[in-house]
Amino acid sequence: MHDDIEILYRRFGPMVFRRCKSLLGNEEDAMDATQDVFVRLLDRQELNIDTPSSFLYVAATRQCLNKIRSSKRKGTHEDRVEEIASLDFSNENRSLAGSLLRKLFFEYPDSTRLMAVLHYHDGYTLEETAKAVGMSVSGVRKRLQPLRQHLRIKESS
């Protein structure tokens, strides 16, 4: 099993690191998060992964979101949320993205946060998001609905 993880690390480690760096913003935190992703694989009883790149991408996203959330420096949270919101969005959508991410990081459960980042930030379709998190499309849609409602209310006030 250790050999399998070493093979996965050599093949997908750079992808996991890039994902972590894009979410965390610095190389040191990204390297720590990358290592955490692969160490967690060692804790698994078996290593039966159909699509390792997708699995590791989602695991890296989850690890980084947890790291951001658990950071004790709230200012760092808010700065990083704003920075993430500004990635890959046009000017008019950055405000909405920032509002969504602030809501996610401080008020919603980890699983909803992961779905929203995959769908709204990374551009996954609902089907791709559902597959990545192991839920049905209707389940993902239902979990994201309160976020959409929050943003509509916030926009109109």
The 8 nearest C-alpha neighbors of each residue, nearest first, counted from 0:
[[1, 3, 2, 4, 46, 45, 41, 5],
 [2, 0, 4, 3, 5, 41, 6, 40],
 [1, 3, 5, 0, 4, 6, 7, 8],
 [4, 2, 0, 6, 1, 5, 7, 46],
 [5, 3, 7, 1, 6, 2, 8, 0],
 [4, 6, 8, 2, 3, 7, 1, 9],
 [7, 5, 3, 9, 4, 8, 10, 2],
 [8, 6, 4, 10, 5, 9, 11, 3],
 [9, 7, 12, 5, 11, 6, 10, 4],
 [10, 8, 6, 7, 12, 11, 5, 13],
 [9, 11, 7, 8, 12, 6, 13, 14],
 [10, 12, 14, 8, 13, 7, 9, 15],
 [11, 13, 8, 15, 14, 9, 10, 16],
 [14, 12, 16, 15, 11, 17, 10, 9],
 [13, 15, 17, 11, 16, 12, 18, 56],
 [16, 14, 12, 18, 13, 17, 59, 33],
 [15, 17, 13, 19, 18, 14, 33, 29],
 [18, 16, 20, 14, 19, 15, 21, 13],
 [19, 17, 15, 21, 16, 20, 14, 22],
 [20, 18, 29, 16, 22, 21, 17, 23],
 [19, 21, 29, 17, 24, 23, 22, 18],
 [20, 22, 18, 19, 24, 23, 17, 25],
 [21, 23, 19, 20, 24, 18, 63, 83],
 [24, 22, 20, 19, 25, 21, 29, 28],
 [23, 25, 20, 21, 22, 26, 79, 29],
 [26, 24, 20, 27, 28, 23, 29, 21],
 [25, 27, 29, 28, 20, 30, 24, 23],
 [26, 28, 30, 29, 25, 31, 20, 32],
 [29, 27, 31, 30, 26, 25, 32, 23],
 [28, 30, 20, 19, 26, 32, 27, 31],
 [29, 31, 33, 27, 32, 28, 26, 34],
 [32, 30, 28, 34, 29, 33, 35, 27],
 [31, 33, 35, 29, 34, 30, 28, 36],
 [34, 32, 30, 36, 35, 31, 16, 15],
 [33, 35, 31, 37, 36, 32, 38, 30],
 [36, 34, 32, 38, 33, 37, 39, 31],
 [37, 35, 33, 39, 34, 38, 59, 32],
 [36, 38, 40, 34, 39, 35, 33, 41],
 [39, 37, 35, 41, 40, 36, 34, 42],
 [40, 38, 42, 41, 37, 36, 35, 43],
 [39, 41, 37, 38, 43, 42, 36, 4],
 [40, 42, 38, 39, 43, 37, 1, 4],
 [43, 41, 39, 40, 44, 38, 45, 37],
 [44, 42, 40, 45, 41, 46, 39, 38],
 [43, 45, 42, 46, 41, 40, 47, 0],
 [46, 44, 43, 47, 0, 42, 40, 41],
 [45, 47, 48, 43, 44, 0, 40, 3],
 [46, 48, 45, 49, 51, 50, 44, 43],
 [47, 49, 51, 50, 46, 54, 45, 52],
 [50, 48, 51, 47, 54, 53, 52, 46],
 [49, 51, 53, 52, 48, 54, 55, 47],
 [52, 50, 54, 53, 48, 55, 49, 7],
 [51, 53, 55, 54, 50, 56, 11, 14],
 [54, 52, 56, 55, 51, 50, 57, 131],
 [53, 55, 51, 57, 52, 56, 58, 50],
 [54, 56, 58, 52, 57, 53, 51, 59],
 [57, 55, 53, 59, 58, 54, 52, 60],
 [56, 58, 60, 54, 59, 55, 61, 53],
 [59, 57, 55, 61, 60, 56, 62, 54],
 [60, 58, 62, 56, 57, 61, 55, 15],
 [59, 61, 57, 63, 58, 62, 64, 56],
 [60, 62, 58, 64, 59, 63, 57, 65],
 [63, 61, 59, 65, 60, 64, 58, 66],
 [64, 62, 66, 60, 65, 61, 59, 67],
 [63, 65, 67, 61, 66, 62, 68, 60],
 [64, 66, 68, 62, 63, 67, 69, 61],
 [65, 67, 63, 69, 64, 68, 70, 62],
 [68, 66, 64, 70, 65, 69, 63, 76],
 [69, 67, 65, 66, 70, 64, 104, 76],
 [70, 68, 66, 67, 65, 71, 64, 72],
 [71, 69, 67, 72, 68, 66, 73, 76],
 [70, 72, 73, 69, 68, 75, 76, 67],
 [73, 71, 75, 74, 70, 76, 69, 77],
 [72, 74, 76, 75, 71, 77, 70, 78],
 [75, 73, 77, 76, 72, 78, 79, 71],
 [74, 76, 78, 73, 72, 77, 79, 70],
 [77, 75, 73, 79, 74, 78, 80, 67],
 [76, 78, 80, 74, 79, 75, 81, 73],
 [77, 79, 75, 81, 80, 76, 74, 82],
 [78, 80, 82, 76, 81, 77, 75, 83],
 [79, 81, 77, 83, 82, 78, 76, 84],
 [82, 80, 84, 78, 79, 83, 97, 77],
 [81, 83, 79, 85, 84, 80, 78, 86],
 [84, 82, 80, 86, 85, 81, 79, 22],
 [83, 85, 97, 81, 96, 82, 86, 93],
 [84, 86, 82, 83, 93, 88, 81, 87],
 [87, 85, 83, 84, 88, 82, 120, 93],
 [86, 88, 85, 89, 120, 84, 83, 121],
 [89, 87, 86, 93, 85, 92, 90, 84],
 [88, 90, 92, 91, 93, 87, 85, 86],
 [91, 89, 93, 92, 88, 94, 85, 87],
 [90, 92, 89, 93, 94, 95, 88, 96],
 [91, 93, 95, 89, 90, 94, 88, 96],
 [94, 92, 96, 90, 95, 85, 91, 84],
 [93, 95, 97, 96, 92, 98, 91, 90],
 [94, 96, 98, 92, 97, 93, 99, 150],
 [97, 95, 93, 99, 84, 98, 94, 100],
 [98, 96, 84, 94, 100, 99, 95, 81],
 [99, 97, 95, 101, 96, 100, 102, 94],
 [98, 100, 96, 102, 97, 101, 95, 103],
 [99, 101, 103, 97, 102, 98, 104, 96],
 [102, 100, 98, 104, 103, 99, 97, 105],
 [101, 103, 99, 100, 106, 105, 104, 98],
 [104, 102, 100, 107, 101, 112, 105, 106],
 [105, 103, 101, 102, 100, 106, 68, 107],
 [104, 106, 102, 103, 101, 107, 68, 100],
 [105, 107, 102, 103, 104, 108, 101, 112],
 [106, 108, 103, 105, 111, 112, 109, 104],
 [109, 107, 111, 110, 112, 106, 103, 104],
 [110, 108, 112, 111, 113, 107, 65, 61],
 [109, 111, 113, 112, 108, 114, 132, 107],
 [112, 110, 114, 113, 108, 109, 115, 142],
 [113, 111, 109, 115, 110, 103, 114, 116],
 [112, 114, 110, 116, 111, 115, 109, 117],
 [115, 113, 111, 117, 112, 116, 118, 128],
 [114, 116, 118, 112, 117, 119, 113, 111],
 [117, 115, 120, 113, 119, 118, 114, 112],
 [116, 118, 121, 114, 115, 123, 120, 119],
 [117, 119, 123, 122, 115, 116, 121, 120],
 [120, 118, 116, 115, 122, 121, 117, 123],
 [119, 121, 116, 122, 117, 118, 115, 87],
 [122, 120, 117, 123, 118, 119, 116, 87],
 [121, 123, 118, 119, 120, 124, 117, 116],
 [124, 122, 118, 127, 117, 121, 128, 125],
 [123, 125, 127, 126, 128, 118, 122, 129],
 [124, 126, 128, 127, 136, 129, 123, 118],
 [125, 127, 129, 124, 128, 136, 130, 123],
 [128, 126, 124, 130, 129, 125, 123, 131],
 [127, 129, 125, 131, 130, 126, 123, 124],
 [130, 128, 134, 126, 136, 132, 127, 135],
 [129, 131, 133, 127, 128, 132, 126, 134],
 [132, 130, 128, 129, 133, 127, 57, 53],
 [131, 133, 129, 130, 134, 128, 114, 57],
 [134, 132, 130, 131, 129, 135, 128, 136],
 [135, 133, 129, 132, 138, 130, 136, 139],
 [134, 136, 138, 137, 129, 139, 133, 130],
 [137, 135, 139, 129, 138, 126, 125, 140],
 [136, 138, 140, 135, 139, 141, 134, 129],
 [139, 137, 135, 141, 136, 140, 134, 142],
 [138, 140, 142, 136, 141, 137, 129, 143],
 [139, 141, 137, 143, 138, 142, 144, 136],
 [140, 142, 138, 144, 139, 143, 137, 145],
 [143, 141, 139, 140, 144, 138, 111, 145],
 [142, 144, 140, 146, 141, 145, 139, 147],
 [143, 145, 147, 141, 146, 142, 140, 148],
 [146, 144, 148, 147, 143, 149, 142, 141],
 [147, 145, 149, 144, 148, 143, 150, 99],
 [146, 148, 144, 150, 145, 149, 151, 143],
 [147, 149, 145, 151, 146, 150, 152, 144],
 [150, 148, 146, 152, 147, 151, 145, 153],
 [149, 151, 153, 147, 152, 148, 154, 146],
 [152, 150, 154, 148, 153, 149, 147, 155],
 [153, 151, 149, 155, 150, 154, 148, 156],
 [152, 154, 150, 151, 156, 155, 149, 148],
 [155, 153, 151, 152, 156, 150, 95, 149],
 [154, 156, 152, 153, 151, 150, 149, 148],
 [155, 153, 154, 152, 151, 150, 149, 148]]
